[in-house]
Amino acid sequence: MHTQKDIQFDHLISQVKRLSDVQRKILKAELDRLEANSDDNSLEEFLLSAPTFSENQIKTIEETRKAIDQWRKN
């Protein structure tokens, strides 16, 4: 059973210091797992929130590419 309680950071640190070596390793593994998931989510969120081209911008890019191709052929 898990309970949720607001605790001060200093109190949290003192509780962590009281853990056994095995418990500390388990806690570290869990924190590392959470951090890894957080990094993945951050990258995914960043990519999904990145700006995208509008239809007008895409049309301009295509026209520019065509013009450059024509220029290269000459």
N, C-alpha and C positions, 0 to 999 in steps of 0.2 A: 504494500500500500504506500502511495506517495502522498506527502502533504506539502502544501505550499505555504511559505512563511517569509515575510520580509525580514531580512537580517542585515545588519551593518557589515560593510566590507571587512573591517578589522575583525569582527566576530567570525566571519567566514574563514579568514586566514587562520585564526587561532584554531578553528575546528579542523581545518585541513592539516595543520601541524600535528594534531592529535591522532591522525589516521596512521594505521600500520603501513609498513612498506608495501604490502600487497594491495591494500586499499588505495594507497596513493598511486600505484601503477595503474590500477583499474580506472581511477579518476582521470589520470593523465591520458590514458587511451581514449576515454570518452570525450575529453576536451579536444583531443587531436581529431577525433572523428567529427565532432561538431564543427570544428574550424575548417576541415576539408570540405564538408557539405556547404558551409557558408561561402567558401571561396567559389565553389561550383555555381551556387545560386547567384553570387554576385556577378560572375562572368555572364551567366545566362541572362540575368536581368539587364546588364549593361548592353548586351547584344540586341535584346528585344526592344530596348528603349532607344536604340541608336536612331539617328535621323535617317530617313529614306528619301529617295528621289521622287519628285512629283512626276506625273505623266508628261507635263510640259518640259521638265528638265530632261527626261529620257528622250523625248522627241528632239530636243536641241542637241543632245549628245549624238544621236543617230545621224542627224543632218550634218553635224560637224565631221563625223567619221567618213560619211560619204564624200564630203567636200575634200577632205584630206586624201582619200583614195583617188579621187579624180585628179588632184594636183600631182600625186605621185606618178600617175600614168603618163603625164605630159612631160 
